[in-house]
C-alpha cells in the first residue's frame, strides 16, 4: 500500500474495486460459485449413483465410480490418466476400458486446461481454498519458502516409486483419493489427511498443497500447457493494480512481463479458476480461446476489449 | 572470476547434495508408507474374480464401480486407516455374503481387470474357503442343524454331509464337511450359521490350506499309482555302497550275535 509506486490509474482501479456495490461484489464471486457448484455437483452425482441408485435411464447408472475411474450414463468410461500411468508403471497391464477412459479425460483437459481439474473438479480444492482464504485474514507469519517446482519432483517420485514398489505410489496415499472415496463410499480416517492439508496450508505454507506439492496438479499443469482455453491479457487496459496477483493462488503465472509478450496466461500452473477474470476492475483479464496455441506476441490485433466491466 | 565460478560450482554441488538427500529421505518414507499400507490384510476377502492379492493391489484403481454394481451391497471400499488396504473393495460375509450372481456384475464393472474377466462361471470363483470350527459346530456336537449345508449354493459339492449312524447312547450325526474343490467362498454359510459367533467362516485360502507336496503317495487310492521310480533307492546315493550288503530283513539277531 505504498503511495509512490502504483500509478494513478492503478489507484483509481483499486478505488473502484473498494467502492463496489454489494451486487458487484457478489458478481465478482461468480466463478467461485460456479466452481463450487461443479465440484459438489460432480460429487453429488457420484454419491447419488452409489447410495440412491440414480439412473440415467432404466438400469443405467448416472455416474458410477469416483474420480479415479467412472462410467457416465453407460455411454463412456472415464479414468484418471495419472492413476492409470502409475498402475502401468507398477507393472499391471490395464484393460482397454481404463485407457479409453483415461484418453477421454486427458483429451478433455488438453482442451480446457489441465488444472481445470484442480479448480473445478478436485474436492480438496474447497479445503485448500478455505485455508487460503482464512490465511489472508489471519496474521500468519511465513515459516519457510518452498519452490513451486517441488511438485514436479513429487510427480517424478510418484512415478519412480510406482516402478520400484509395484503399486501406484500416489494413489495409495492420495488425500484427494481419500476425500472423494470417503465422501462417495463411506468414512474412514481420510479426514485426518485433509485436516493435515488444511493446517499445512493455513499455518505452515500458503497454498502449500495445491501450489507446491500435489503431483496430480503437477501432472495436469504439464497436460494443460497447450490448452486453447486460457486467460487472455489485454496490456492496454491493464493499470497494474495487482489485484489479480493478490487473489491468484499461483501468482507467478501472472508475471506481467510474460503476459505483455504473449497476451495470454501461458503457464500450465494456471488452473483457469477465474478469480482474476471475475475480479479485474478493468476487464483486462478474461477467458479466451487461443488457436492455434502457438500464437505469441502481436497482441494488438486481438486485444479489442469487448469484455470491459465486471 | 574463477573464484566466483568455483563458488557457484560449490553452491551447485551443495544444492545437488541437499536435493538428493531430501529426495532420498522423502522417497524412502513414501515407499515405507506404501509397504505398510499394501501389506495384505490376512483376512481380506475380495470380490469374485479378484487376482492374487499382490496383483490385485497393483491393478485396482479404487474406483468403487464393483461396489455400485453389486445388487446386494455386499462390497465396501476400505476407508483410510482401517485394516484392509486403503480404497480396495472387500466384503464381510457375516454381514452380507456374496450371492453369486450368475452374470457377475462386479467383475464386469471393473475397468482395470483387477477383477479378472477370465472368470466365466461364478461357481469357479475362489474368494476364500469355508472353514468349520468343529468344536463349536452344532452339527458336529450332535444337534440337527446342517443349516450351512442347506444354504450352500453348491450343496452336495462344496458342503457335503457325512453321516454317522446312531450308536448306543449316541444318536445319529450329520456333519458338514467343506470341499475346497468346489467352495467359492461366497460366505452364505457363514451368514446363515446360527451360533453366536459363526462356527463356519470364510478365510483366504492362504490362511487355511496346506499342501502335501510331491513326495507322498496315497497307495490305497486309485488316483495315485505307486511307481518304480519312487522306490527310496534314489534318495541316499553313497551310503548303501559303504555299508556291507545284507539280505533284506537280516540284522544282528539273524547273525547269532546274541
Interface residues (C-beta under 8 A of the other chain):
Chain A: X49 X50 X61 X64 X65 X66 X68 X69 X70 X71 X77 X79 X80 X83 X84 X87 X90 X91 X92 X93 X94 X95 X97 X98 X101 X153 X157 X160 X161 X164 X165 X166 X167 X168 X169 X171 X172 X173 X177 X178 X181 X182 X184 X185 X186 X187 X188 X189 X190 X192 X193
Chain B: X23 X26 X27 X30 X31 X33 X34 X35 X37 X38 X54 X55 X57 X58 X59 X61 X62 X63 X64 X65 X67 X68 X69 X76 X77 X78 X79 X80 X81 X82 X85 X86 X87 X109 X110 X111 X112 X113 X117
